[in-house]
């Protein structure tokens, strides 16, 4: 209603508005009054000029995603990764709402990638080699693997970028893309996760906050005067790893990141406790192969020496943790992280394994960074491919709070969202699940067929012989085998849930000075079908620590701990839990000639499992 004389207007400090209009102050008042009194009478494109609208804690799609301004530019980075005597430049594209031309300042969703310009055809390393023995480097090739070609283990995902662009533009965000150093129209060299690559990605955040310079194709200076400076980074795989890297620098203006299927330490992507391992389905890939794959800038010669250095320094011989890998470990700088982190991962991702999100999320929790974890049942993919309405809402609310600054209380909600095996979704207080405690189960004799897995320790020594020509899955499904040891529980009387990371504590001897060690946790259904829940590998020469190779004396028993990739899994009623020990893992480890012998001391071996409900749940299940 309107206010006129004689209707009590003196009691209203806003005489031209209803009384409730006076209860809102500042920006909230403008947004609310605009939404109620102006927007209903304007066409969609005109509505966009009035600014963002929020409802139920989410930015609303009030902007026309087709009415945008697009800009191409190069941001100057304070590094010279190609060693040409000039600062590198990062090619960047901006897509922003047309309303920014009329004075609206907006936050930014920023995606950086080495994949926007595709990749090269590159041969992977041969993995059919003998293992390293100290003072006897015998990496003799057994057969050629030159026909194995990389198609980008960390996978480009341009469809994801296009899908998200319209979504964010409609809600008033600008979307910014950048090509990693050495790729596409950027200068510099690709270096697979090191400091130079991180700075190349970070500098765009600096430019959005007025701390870095940029030029157009004609050489004119260009500034992001339309930006609030508040930036959120997101991406999948390598594109999700770069947000982790940039956040670990503590750069101001980066308010939130959404790393999806992302790496937290490159050593744990290509190595496992001294063992040279592969990301799932990409046997033989390594840091140098990936750098060569994404090396798509026009100059095809300038980066060759840098990539050759990567090939040498990554050390596929010993597999030891080194300075090379330490520079690519973002966990080192987790205390610098300022951005709120929404970490997303597939529970069945064997490319970027669950190790990465578990250790990143746990480290963030310890330093008090705002965080949430989202775990789904798919593999190496974007959560958006699950077509979950709740996923889009969570993503929108995350950026609404941390980029728009609209408080919606998302930080007070359950920290963990998980998709269960039946594809239903559950929210939990945190992850690993509250009430989880470590339980050690023991092995009893009979591993060449089916030994026991339970509470009481067994006795004796059992042996297996390595055969790297056989897959882990084929060995698991054999009734008996000299090439693996298998220990199985009784059928569960009720569901048993594992949540977090497991460890195998082995007392083991070898008849050779070098051997792979691989452990697997397996779900055995009542009909006999098997499913590998998770696995872990180690080089027993690194039994003391990942950066130290300690010789093995054949015949001597050693205590060897094998970290098993974290998971969250429910063993259903009537199923059995199996622990399987093999040596080489055909799809993941190096593959030496068959024949290495392993001896396992059952009395001094155990499997440590993260059981929800601890011992009580174990007693109830078995």
C-alpha positions in Angstrom: 0.0 0.0 0.0 1.1 3.6 -0.4 1.4 6.1 2.5 -0.8 9.2 2.6 -1.6 11.9 5.2 -3.8 10.8 8.0 -2.7 7.1 7.8 -0.1 7.2 10.6 2.8 8.0 8.3 4.7 9.9 11.0 5.4 6.6 12.7 7.0 5.3 9.6 10.6 6.7 9.0 10.3 5.6 5.4 7.2 7.5 4.3 7.1 6.1 0.8 7.4 2.5 1.8 5.5 0.0 3.9 6.8 -0.2 7.5 8.6 -3.5 6.9 10.8 -1.9 4.3 12.5 0.1 7.1 13.6 -3.0 8.9 16.4 -3.9 6.4 19.5 -1.8 6.1 22.3 -1.3 3.5 22.8 -3.8 0.8 20.2 -6.2 2.1 17.6 -3.5 1.9 18.5 -2.6 -1.6 18.4 -6.2 -2.8 15.1 -7.0 -1.0 13.3 -3.9 -2.2 14.6 -4.4 -5.7 13.4 -8.0 -5.7 9.9 -7.0 -4.4 9.2 -3.7 -6.0 11.2 -3.6 -9.2 12.2 -7.0 -10.6 8.6 -8.3 -11.2 8.1 -5.5 -13.7 11.3 -5.8 -15.6 12.3 -8.2 -18.5 15.0 -10.8 -17.7 17.9 -8.9 -19.2 17.0 -5.7 -17.3 16.7 -7.7 -14.0 20.3 -8.7 -14.4 21.5 -5.1 -14.0 20.0 -4.8 -10.5 22.4 -7.2 -8.8 22.3 -10.6 -7.1 19.2 -12.1 -5.5 19.4 -14.7 -2.7 16.8 -17.2 -1.6 17.2 -20.0 0.9 20.9 -19.3 1.2 21.5 -19.6 -2.5 22.3 -17.1 -5.3 19.4 -17.1 -7.7 19.5 -17.3 -11.5 18.4 -13.7 -12.3 21.1 -12.9 -14.9 20.9 -13.9 -18.6 23.8 -16.3 -19.1 23.9 -15.2 -22.8 24.2 -11.5 -22.1 27.9 -11.4 -21.3 31.2 -9.6 -21.9 34.1 -11.7 -23.0 37.8 -10.7 -22.8 41.1 -12.4 -23.7 44.3 -11.4 -22.0 47.7 -12.5 -20.8 48.6 -12.1 -17.1 52.2 -11.6 -16.2 53.7 -14.2 -13.8 56.8 -13.5 -11.8 58.5 -16.7 -12.9 60.6 -17.7 -15.9 59.9 -21.4 -16.2 61.2 -21.7 -19.8 64.4 -19.8 -18.9 64.2 -17.4 -21.8 65.0 -14.4 -19.7 61.4 -13.1 -19.6 58.5 -13.4 -17.2 56.0 -16.1 -18.2 52.5 -15.0 -19.3 49.3 -16.9 -18.6 46.6 -16.8 -21.2 43.3 -16.0 -19.6 39.7 -15.7 -20.8 37.0 -13.8 -18.9 33.2 -14.3 -19.2 31.3 -11.8 -17.1 27.7 -10.6 -16.8 26.9 -7.5 -19.0 25.8 -5.8 -15.8 29.4 -5.4 -14.9 29.6 -2.8 -17.6 27.1 -0.7 -15.7 29.0 -0.7 -12.4 28.1 -4.1 -10.8 31.1 -5.7 -9.2 31.0 -9.5 -9.0 33.0 -12.4 -7.5 34.8 -14.9 -9.7 34.7 -18.7 -10.3 38.1 -19.4 -11.7 39.1 -22.6 -13.6 42.7 -23.2 -14.6 43.9 -26.2 -16.6 46.7 -27.6 -18.7 44.2 -29.4 -20.9 42.2 -26.6 -22.6 44.4 -27.0 -25.7 44.3 -30.8 -25.8 47.4 -33.0 -25.5 50.2 -34.8 -27.4 50.7 -38.5 -28.2 53.3 -39.6 -25.7 54.7 -43.1 -24.9 54.5 -44.2 -21.3 57.4 -45.8 -19.5 58.0 -49.5 -19.8 57.0 -51.2 -16.5 58.2 -54.7 -17.3 61.5 -54.2 -15.6 63.5 -55.7 -12.7 63.3 -53.9 -9.4 66.1 -51.7 -8.0 68.7 -53.3 -5.7 71.2 -50.9 -3.9 74.5 -50.6 -5.8 73.1 -52.8 -8.6 70.9 -50.7 -10.8 69.4 -53.5 -13.0 66.4 -51.9 -14.6 66.7 -54.2 -17.6 63.8 -54.0 -20.1 62.0 -57.3 -20.6 59.8 -56.2 -23.5 58.9 -53.0 -25.3 55.9 -51.0 -24.1 56.4 -48.2 -26.6 52.9 -48.9 -27.9 51.3 -47.8 -24.6 50.1 -44.2 -25.2 49.0 -41.7 -22.7 45.6 -40.1 -23.1 45.9 -37.9 -20.0 45.4 -39.9 -16.8 44.2 -36.7 -15.1 41.8 -36.2 -18.0 40.6 -32.9 -19.5 36.9 -32.1 -18.9 35.8 -29.2 -21.2 32.2 -30.4 -20.9 32.3 -29.7 -17.2 33.5 -26.2 -17.8 30.8 -25.4 -20.3 28.1 -26.8 -18.1 29.2 -24.8 -15.1 29.7 -21.5 -17.0 26.0 -20.8 -17.7 25.1 -21.9 -14.2 27.4 -19.4 -12.5 26.9 -16.5 -14.9 23.1 -16.8 -14.3 23.8 -16.3 -10.6 26.0 -13.2 -11.1 29.5 -14.7 -11.0 32.1 -14.0 -13.6 33.8 -17.1 -14.9 37.5 -17.0 -15.6 39.6 -19.6 -17.5 43.4 -19.8 -17.7 45.8 -22.1 -19.5 48.7 -23.5 -17.4 52.2 -22.5 -18.1 53.6 -24.2 -21.3 50.1 -25.0 -22.6 48.0 -23.4 -25.3 48.6 -19.7 -25.6 50.5 -19.4 -22.3 54.3 -19.1 -22.3 56.6 -21.0 -19.8 56.9 -24.7 -19.4 54.7 -27.4 -17.9 56.4 -28.8 -14.7 53.8 -31.2 -13.2 52.8 -29.6 -10.0 55.9 -27.6 -8.9 56.2 -24.1 -7.6 56.4 -22.4 -11.0 53.1 -24.1 -12.1 51.5 -23.0 -8.8 52.6 -19.4 -9.3 51.3 -19.4 -12.8 47.9 -20.4 -11.6 48.0 -18.1 -8.6 48.8 -14.9 -10.6 45.3 -14.8 -12.0 43.9 -14.4 -8.5 46.5 -11.6 -8.0 45.3 -9.9 -11.2 41.7 -10.1 -10.0 42.8 -8.3 -6.9 44.8 -5.6 -8.6 48.2 -7.1 -7.6 49.4 -8.3 -11.1 49.5 -6.8 -14.5 47.9 -8.1 -17.7 47.8 -7.1 -21.4 45.4 -7.6 -24.3 46.5 -9.1 -27.6 47.3 -5.5 -28.8 49.5 -4.9 -25.8 47.2 -2.6 -23.9 47.0 -2.9 -20.1 43.8 -4.3 -18.8 42.5 -4.4 -15.2 39.7 -6.3 -13.5 37.9 -3.3 -12.3 34.6 -5.2 -12.4 35.8 -7.8 -9.9 35.2 -7.8 -6.1 38.4 -9.7 -5.8 36.7 -12.6 -4.1 37.6 -15.7 -6.0 36.7 -19.3 -5.9 38.6 -22.0 -7.7 37.2 -25.4 -8.8 38.0 -28.2 -11.2 38.3 -31.9 -11.7 41.4 -34.0 -11.6 44.5 -31.9 -12.6 42.1 -28.9 -12.9 41.1 -29.7 -9.3 44.7 -30.2 -8.1 45.7 -26.6 -9.1 43.1 -25.1 -6.6 44.8 -27.1 -3.9 48.2 -25.8 -5.0 47.1 -22.2 -5.2 45.3 -22.4 -1.8 48.5 -23.7 -0.2 50.2 -20.4 -1.0 47.8 -18.5 1.2 47.1 -16.0 -1.6 44.7 -13.3 -0.4 41.4 -13.1 -2.4 41.1 -16.8 -2.9 38.1 -17.3 -0.6 37.0 -20.8 -1.5 38.1 -23.9 -3.5 36.3 -27.0 -4.7 38.9 -29.6 -5.6 37.2 -32.5 -7.3 39.2 -35.8 -7.6 42.3 -33.7 -6.8 45.9 -34.5 -5.9 47.3 -33.4 -2.5 50.8 -34.7 -3.0 52.2 -35.8 -6.4 54.4 -38.4 -4.8 51.3 -40.3 -3.7 50.0 -40.1 -7.3 53.0 -41.8 -8.9 54.6 -43.6 -5.9 53.6 -45.5 -2.8 56.0 -45.8 0.1 59.0 -46.2 -2.2 57.2 -48.3 -4.8 56.8 -47.0 -8.4 53.1 -47.2 -9.1 50.7 -46.0 -11.7 47.3 -44.2 -11.6 44.6 -46.6 -12.5 44.6 -47.7 -16.1 47.7 -45.6 -17.0 50.5 -48.1 -16.3 53.9 -46.4 -17.0 52.8 -42.8 -16.8 54.9 -40.5 -14.7 55.5 -36.8 -14.1 57.6 -36.4 -17.2 55.1 -38.1 -19.4 52.3 -35.9 -18.2 54.4 -32.7 -18.7 55.1 -33.8 -22.2 51.5 -34.6 -22.9 50.3 -31.1 -21.9 53.2 -29.3 -23.6 51.0 -27.6 -26.2 52.4 -24.1 -26.6 53.5 -23.2 -30.1 57.3 -23.4 -29.3 58.0 -27.1 -29.3 61.7 -27.0 -28.4 62.2 -24.5 -25.5 60.7 -26.8 -22.8 62.5 -30.0 -23.8 65.4 -29.5 -21.4 63.0 -28.8 -18.5 61.0 -32.0 -19.2 64.3 -34.0 -19.5 65.2 -32.8 -16.0 61.8 -33.9 -14.7 62.4 -37.4 -16.2 65.7 -37.6 -14.4 64.7 -36.1 -11.0 61.5 -38.1 -10.6 63.7 -41.2 -10.1 61.8 -44.3 -11.3 64.8 -46.4 -10.1 64.6 -46.2 -6.3 61.1 -44.6 -6.0 62.3 -42.7 -2.9 60.7 -39.5 -1.7 63.0 -36.6 -2.6 63.3 -32.9 -2.9 61.7 -33.2 -6.3 58.5 -34.7 -4.8 58.6 -32.5 -1.7 58.2 -29.4 -3.9 55.1 -31.0 -5.2 53.6 -31.8 -1.8 50.8 -29.3 -0.9 50.4 -30.8 2.5 53.7 -29.0 3.5 51.9 -25.7 3.3 48.4 -26.6 4.6 48.8 -24.0 7.4 48.9 -21.2 4.8 45.4 -22.2 3.4 42.9 -19.4 3.9 40.2 -20.6 1.4 37.2 -22.6 2.6 37.5 -26.1 1.1 34.7 -28.2 -0.3 36.6 -31.5 -1.1 34.9 -33.9 -3.5 36.0 -37.4 -4.4 34.9 -40.7 -5.8 35.1 -43.7 -3.4 35.9 -45.8 -6.4 38.5 -43.5 -7.9 41.6 -45.5 -8.7 43.2 -42.7 -10.8 43.5 -40.1 -8.1 43.1 -42.5 -5.1 41.2 -41.7 -2.0 44.6 -41.2 -0.2 44.7 -37.7 -1.6 41.4 -36.4 -0.3 41.8 -38.2 3.1 45.1 -36.7 3.9 44.2 -33.2 2.6 40.9 -33.1 4.5 42.5 -34.4 7.7 45.3 -31.8 7.5 42.8 -29.0 6.9 40.8 -30.1 9.9 43.8 -29.9 12.1 44.6 -26.3 11.2 41.0 -25.2 11.5 40.2 -24.3 7.8 36.5 -24.3 7.0 35.9 -27.6 5.2 33.3 -30.0 4.0 33.8 -33.4 2.2 31.5 -34.9 -0.5 32.1 -38.6 -1.3 30.3 -40.4 -4.1 30.2 -44.0 -5.4 31.6 -43.2 -8.9 35.2 -43.2 -10.0 37.4 -40.5 -11.5 34.7 -38.0 -12.4 32.9 -34.8 -11.5 30.1 -35.0 -8.9 28.0 -33.1 -11.4 27.8 -36.2 -13.7 25.8 -37.9 -10.9 22.9 -35.5 -11.7 22.4 -34.8 -8.1 20.3 -31.8 -7.4 21.8 -31.7 -3.9 25.3 -31.4 -5.4 24.4 -28.2 -7.3 22.7 -26.8 -4.2 25.8 -27.5 -2.0 28.1 -26.0 -4.6 25.9 -22.9 -5.0 25.6 -22.4 -1.2 29.4 -22.8 -0.7 30.1 -20.0 -3.2 27.1 -17.9 -2.1 28.6 -17.7 1.4 32.3 -17.5 0.7 32.2 -15.4 -2.5 29.1 -13.3 -2.3 29.4 -13.1 1.5 25.8 -14.0 2.0 25.7 -15.9 5.3 23.7 -19.1 4.9 25.1 -21.2 7.8 26.6 -23.9 5.6 29.6 -24.0 7.9 27.4 -25.2 10.7 25.8 -28.0 8.7 27.1 -31.7 8.7 30.7 -31.8 7.4 30.3 -34.9 5.3 27.9 -36.0 2.6 28.3 -39.6 1.4 26.6 -41.6 -1.3 26.1 -45.2 -0.1 26.4 -48.4 -2.1 22.7 -48.3 -2.9 23.1 -44.8 -4.3 21.3 -43.0 -1.5 22.8 -39.9 0.1 23.5 -39.4 3.8 24.8 -36.4 5.8 27.1 -37.1 8.7 28.8 -35.0 11.3 32.2 -35.6 9.8 34.5 -38.1 8.0 35.8 -40.6 8.9 32.5 -41.4 10.5 32.2 -40.5 14.2 32.5 -43.5 16.4 35.2 -45.1 14.2 38.1 -46.8 16.0 41.0 -49.0 14.8 40.6 -52.8 15.2 43.3 -55.3 14.5 42.3 -58.6 13.0 44.7 -61.6 12.8 45.5 -64.3 10.3 45.4 -68.1 10.7 46.8 -70.8 8.5 45.7 -71.9 5.1 46.4 -68.8 2.9 47.3 -70.6 -0.3 43.6 -71.6 -0.3 41.6 -69.7 2.3 43.1 -69.0 5.7 41.2 -67.4 8.5 40.7 -63.7 9.4 39.5 -63.0 12.9 40.4 -62.1 16.5 42.9 -64.8 17.4 46.4 -64.9 15.9 47.6 -67.9 13.9 50.9 -69.6 13.9 53.5 -70.6 11.4 55.0 -69.2 8.2 53.2 -69.2 4.8 54.8 -68.5 1.4 53.9 -67.2 -2.0 55.8 -66.7 -5.2 55.4 -63.5 -7.2 54.0 -63.7 -10.7 53.6 -60.2 -12.2 52.0 -61.6 -15.3 48.7 -62.3 -13.4 46.3 -59.6 -12.3 45.3 -59.2 -8.7 41.6 -59.9 -9.6 42.5 -63.2 -11.2 44.6 -64.4 -8.2 41.8 -63.5 -5.8 39.3 -65.6 -7.7 41.4 -68.8 -7.8 40.4 -71.4 -5.3 44.1 -72.1 -4.5 47.2 -70.4 -5.8 51.0 -70.4 -5.0 51.0 -66.7 -6.1 48.9 -65.2 -3.3 47.8 -65.7 0.3 44.2 -65.2 1.2 42.5 -65.0 4.6 38.8 -64.7 5.1 36.4 -63.9 7.9 33.2 -65.7 8.8 30.0 -64.4 7.1 28.8 -61.2 8.7 25.7 -61.4 11.0 25.0 -57.7 10.4 26.5 -55.0 8.2 30.1 -53.9 9.1 31.3 -50.5 8.0 34.9 -49.4 7.4 35.5 -45.6 7.3 39.0 -44.2 6.9 42.5 -45.7 6.3 43.6 -49.2 7.0 47.2 -50.6 7.5 48.6 -54.0 7.1 51.3 -54.8 9.7 53.4 -57.6 8.2 56.3 -59.7 9.5 57.8 -60.8 6.3 60.9 -62.2 4.6 62.1 -62.3 1.0 64.3 -64.7 -0.9 65.6 -61.9 -3.1 67.0 -58.4 -2.2 64.0 -56.7 -3.9 60.3 -57.4 -4.2 57.0 -55.6 -4.4 54.4 -56.0 -1.6 50.7 -55.5 -2.3 47.8 -56.0 0.0 44.1 -56.0 -0.8 40.8 -55.9 1.1 38.1 -57.9 -0.6 34.3 -58.3 -0.2 33.3 -61.9 -0.9 29.6 -62.2 -1.6 27.6 -65.3 -0.6 27.5 -66.4 -4.2 31.4 -66.4 -4.3 31.7 -63.2 -6.3 34.5 -60.9 -5.2 35.0 -57.1 -5.2 38.2 -55.4 -4.4 37.3 -52.8 -1.7 40.8 -51.2 -1.6 44.5 -52.0 -1.9 47.9 -50.8 -0.9 51.5 -51.2 -2.1 55.0 -50.6 -0.7 58.6 -51.2 -1.4 60.0 -53.1 1.6 63.3 -51.4 1.1 61.5 -48.2 2.3 60.2 -49.9 5.4 61.8 -47.2 7.6 60.7 -44.2 5.7 59.7 -43.2 2.1 62.9 -41.2 1.5 65.3 -43.9 2.5 66.2 -47.2 0.7 67.4 -49.8 3.2 68.8 -53.0 1.8 67.0 -56.3 2.3 68.9 -59.4 3.4 67.3 -62.5 1.8 65.9 -64.8 4.4 65.7 -62.2 7.2 62.3 -61.3 8.6 61.3 -57.6 8.6 58.4 -55.6 10.0 56.8 -53.9 7.0 53.8 -51.6 7.3 51.6 -51.3 4.2 49.3 -48.2 4.1 46.1 -49.2 2.4 44.1 -46.6 0.4 41.3 -45.1 2.6 37.7 -45.9 1.9 34.2 -45.9 3.3 32.5 -49.2 2.7 29.7 -51.3 4.2 30.2 -55.1 4.2 26.6 -56.3 4.0 25.1 -59.2 6.0 26.2 -62.6 4.8 29.4 -61.3 3.1 32.9 -62.1 4.1 35.9 -59.8 4.5 39.1 -61.1 2.9 42.7 -59.9 3.3 44.9 -60.9 0.4 48.6 -60.6 0.1 50.4 -60.6 -3.3 53.7 -59.3 -4.5 53.4 -57.4 -7.8 50.2 -55.8 -8.8 49.9 -56.1 -12.6 47.9 -53.0 -13.1 49.7 -50.7 -10.7 53.3 -51.7 -9.8 56.4 -52.4 -11.8 56.4 -56.0 -13.2 59.7 -57.9 -12.6 60.2 -61.5 -13.9 58.2 -64.0 -11.9 59.8 -65.9 -9.1 60.4 -63.7 -6.0 59.5 -65.6 -2.9 57.7 -64.0 0.1 57.3 -65.6 3.6 54.7 -64.3 6.0 54.9 -64.9 9.8 51.3 -65.2 10.8 51.8 -64.8 14.5 53.3 -61.4 14.1 51.1 -60.1 11.3 47.8 -58.1 11.6 45.4 -56.0 9.6 44.4 -52.7 11.2 40.9 -51.6 10.1 38.9 -48.4 10.8 35.6 -49.9 12.0 32.6 -47.8 12.8 31.6 -48.9 16.3 35.1 -50.5 16.9 35.4 -53.9 18.6 31.7 -54.0 19.6 30.7 -53.8 15.9 33.2 -56.5 15.1 31.9 -58.9 17.8 28.3 -58.2 16.6 29.3 -58.8 12.9 31.3 -62.0 13.4 
